[in-house]
Amino acid sequence: MTYAKPAFRHPDSKTNEVGCTRRDYEGGLSTLCAGCGHDSISAAIIDACFELSIEPHRVAKLSGIGCSSKTPAYFLSGSHSFNSVHGRMPSVATGANVANRDLIYIGVSGDGDTASIGMGQFAHVMRRNLNMTYIVENNGCYGLTKGQDSATMDTDSVSKKGDINPYMPIDLVRLGIEVGATFVGRSFSGDKAQLVPLIKAALSHRGFALLDVISPCVTFNNHQGSTKSYANFREHNEAMPVDFVPRREAITTSYDAGMVQEVCLHDGSVLRLQKVNNEYNIEDAQSALDAIAHHTKQDRILTGLLYINRDSEELHDVLQTASKPLNTLTQRDLCPGSRFLDSINAGLR
Amino acid sequence: MNNVKPTDLRDPEYFHKVVDCQYACPAHTPVPEYIRLIAQQRYDDAYMVNWESNVFPGILGRTCDRPCEPACRRGRVEEEPVAICRLKRVAADNKGSITDRLPRIPRQKNGKRIALIGGGPASLTVARDLAPLGYQLDLYDSQPAGGGFMRSQIPSFRLPPEVLDEEVDYVLNMGIESHFDTYVESLKSIIDKGYDAIFVGTGAPRGSDLDLPGRQECEKQIHVGIEWLGSVAFEHIQKVGKRVLVLGGGNTAMDCCRTARRLGGEDVKVVVRSEFARMKASPWEIEDAQEEDIPILNNHVPKEFVHEDGKLTGMRFDQVDVVYDASGKRNLVPTGEEIFFAADEVLIAIGQDNAFPWIERDLGIEFGKWEMPQVDKRTFQSSNAKVFFGGDAAFGPENIITAVAHGHQAAVSIDLFLSGKPTHQRPAPGVNLISQKMGVHEWSYDNLVTVDLREKVPHVDKVTALKDRKVEVELGFDINAAYREAERCLNCDVQTVFDGAKCIECDGCTDICPTDCINFIDNADETALRRTLRAPANDATQDLYVSEALVQTQRIMVKDENVCLHCGLCAERCPTGAWDMQRFLYSVTKAG
């Protein structure tokens, strides 16, 4: 039995600005089921980090528990990583981010880890607008415990066993917009043309970026009757193409005028979005909620960048924290001497 | 815009081409198949796979020109190809007796008589293929033993006579009537003997001479290389002068200089007209010569043989610069400097030609340019339907493995011809494609690809080697080195076979592929596709494997075969079995 990935790479494989090939962003060999959408999302994260020329050691990846939360082991092996308690990734991410604001935070979670056990933490991390990218690998079931319906399973979707789900699903993107996420997107593991630029945009966004990525469970939720199978999701996907243009590059793509919205991010890169209609303003929360609801009613699932708020204050702004990571503060920064103590004391007299 | 068409897997040549080594081999020996057998220490089986295909595994394992190795995929992902040639020798060195596996020769002949002229690899291959079918075969050769140029031109320190004898005898013992020491002076005399077919495998026996001032005067000290090597092989010559110049940059020159070192040559030089990079000799043979303290002097154009009192004293050369003009044409421009090398003997190894003084021109065999017979490139039949050509005699000097390939095809033609069938309707190759899946993560071949560098073949020490021209220089791989080398083979014959109907487009294969071969992409014309793949497919000689439009997205699967490692991870990662690893066995159909 041999199951290992050869070290050889394509002799013509490109290197990015920091001298890495795409394979330098890989992690261990996945032990998820063959064909799992999660592996595609890992590959999309690898592509995004490679294309953004992010140095792996500048990334911290965090996760909770579940199939999804195993995946940080399968990408960016040169990054910082923390596999936390079930549903508690947001608080660990908050702690890490407060201590070191210079790292790029990627949280990976699943529908159980986010919408069930982790719902409380999930809502609050969005409300606080922590500067991170939070990816939900959403397959609508608990694959690690034999495929029970999860909280995001659509009403009337049929489980592999044959049961029809009677409950309302939690729509994570609508929740995110409601409670304060400042970048909200939805995508599909089988559509890297959309997913990779979305991840790149999320990583470039300053504030909390939520990506709800539908990721079919090949083992328990890819049958006929399931709404989250590869075939069914493709059939109902209303995809809005996204084009991420880094700061240094000229815009070359052309979409139909009127349907296109360009969004300039904080780092100078530009997002070009092709919207489903002209009225939709992705910088307006109500407009986004209306568009999502409208499509849901028509049995369509709107994917792409759904909402963005570029003028928000992230957690560090609100808390007025130190401008540098705590581990770079010197004794002089932390203990500025008796002159400062005197001035503080004087201020209290 | 012309969209690419789906790959037609019913064409056996598609997967054949993916097995680069086998495809590059003139005889299409199934290389990965026998390398796996060597790794399993099944040397007899490995030998027979070779013997079926190339007739002379032990000989070729030492002397082949190895067209397979530059083609080897390993060389495209790592620095060095698999040492295919020397692995073949491992099979020959370690086999037991295989005589019980040789084809049975019918006692009752079929009544058809065939003459083979020349006892080299081409004729012997024809004999090997036709004798089991009941043909009666008469072989004529001017030398005292079979093997042709394999015997007269390849020195014993590269090819021991025992190895040669063994493999030549496997064929001759099939009841071939051999007439050695018989120079055929007239083809007509053979035709008149009433043969049903005649095969001409007489090689390219005429060594080129160098007509320079002094050539006539020093006749005794100047030799044509291939004739000199023949005289050494048959022990008519046993020593050479202390100072020897060898002219020429091909493999014959390398054999001449190394032989001279063993016959008493102390100061042996190879002098070549052109630059080092353009030398025709195989790199490994140049290397072996250099290791025996033989300098190779390039950019020297011979000018005259210098002699005193009718005795050669040396040679004068013009030193030249190699200049390429705008059209890329090479010119040797004299620098004005003249160089003199003292020498007791000179060996001229500057090429060899065909010569058919013994074929009468009124036998219905048409001759074309350069007095070469007109031979059909597929059937090897001449314009006299009864006369077939093969090996160097057909299209000029090549090598042993090409002669073998010709022999197989000529045998097919002769058999068709004598069965009253048209020789242009060639039998299709034998093809077998079978899944290698054994279980979860379990394949019948060793699919783990690791970065292991090419093994070096050990040599006998130089002092011993130079004492005796019969001591074989290369010792061959021992069993452990052979195993390590065999494991470097990527098993390119285990094909990635894609069934689009089963694909759910999960991207699992694209994501796992270590060399970015697999793409799911919108169809386009081939040039555009090659540019837009995950890794650009710049080598147009390597095919793209293209599927039908897929059900869910109408995209196509495009796989660039170029640097596929055949590691099987795409099939491992496929949830539906749309990818499978299937062993592809391709065998050129033999006569009968």
Boltz contact constraints between the chains, C-beta under 6 A:
constraints:
  - contact:
      token1: [A, 1]
      token2: [B, 441]
      max_distance: 6.0
  - contact:
      token1: [A, 1]
      token2: [B, 442]
      max_distance: 6.0
  - contact:
      token1: [A, 2]
      token2: [B, 447]
      max_distance: 6.0
  - contact:
      token1: [A, 2]
      token2: [B, 448]
      max_distance: 6.0
  - contact:
      token1: [A, 3]
      token2: [B, 441]
      max_distance: 6.0
  - contact:
      token1: [A, 4]
      token2: [B, 448]
      max_distance: 6.0
  - contact:
      token1: [A, 5]
      token2: [B, 514]
      max_distance: 6.0
  - contact:
      token1: [A, 6]
      token2: [B, 449]
      max_distance: 6.0
  - contact:
      token1: [A, 6]
      token2: [B, 514]
      max_distance: 6.0
  - contact:
      token1: [A, 6]
      token2: [B, 565]
      max_distance: 6.0
  - contact:
      token1: [A, 6]
      token2: [B, 567]
      max_distance: 6.0
  - contact:
      token1: [A, 7]
      token2: [B, 451]
      max_distance: 6.0
  - contact:
      token1: [A, 8]
      token2: [B, 77]
      max_distance: 6.0
  - contact:
      token1: [A, 8]
      token2: [B, 514]
      max_distance: 6.0
  - contact:
      token1: [A, 10]
      token2: [B, 515]
      max_distance: 6.0
  - contact:
      token1: [A, 10]
      token2: [B, 516]
      max_distance: 6.0
  - contact:
      token1: [A, 10]
      token2: [B, 535]
      max_distance: 6.0
  - contact:
      token1: [A, 10]
      token2: [B, 563]
      max_distance: 6.0
  - contact:
      token1: [A, 12]
      token2: [B, 535]
      max_distance: 6.0
  - contact:
      token1: [A, 13]
      token2: [B, 535]
      max_distance: 6.0
  - contact:
      token1: [A, 34]
      token2: [B, 508]
      max_distance: 6.0
  - contact:
      token1: [A, 34]
      token2: [B, 573]
      max_distance: 6.0
  - contact:
      token1: [A, 34]
      token2: [B, 575]
      max_distance: 6.0
  - contact:
      token1: [A, 35]
      token2: [B, 506]
      max_distance: 6.0
  - contact:
      token1: [A, 35]
      token2: [B, 508]
      max_distance: 6.0
  - contact:
      token1: [A, 35]
      token2: [B, 575]
      max_distance: 6.0
  - contact:
      token1: [A, 39]
      token2: [B, 511]
      max_distance: 6.0
  - contact:
      token1: [A, 40]
      token2: [B, 507]
      max_distance: 6.0
  - contact:
      token1: [A, 40]
      token2: [B, 511]
      max_distance: 6.0
  - contact:
      token1: [A, 43]
      token2: [B, 511]
      max_distance: 6.0
  - contact:
      token1: [A, 190]
      token2: [B, 505]
      max_distance: 6.0
  - contact:
      token1: [A, 218]
      token2: [B, 575]
      max_distance: 6.0
  - contact:
      token1: [A, 230]
      token2: [B, 504]
      max_distance: 6.0
  - contact:
      token1: [A, 231]
      token2: [B, 552]
      max_distance: 6.0
  - contact:
      token1: [A, 234]
      token2: [B, 552]
      max_distance: 6.0
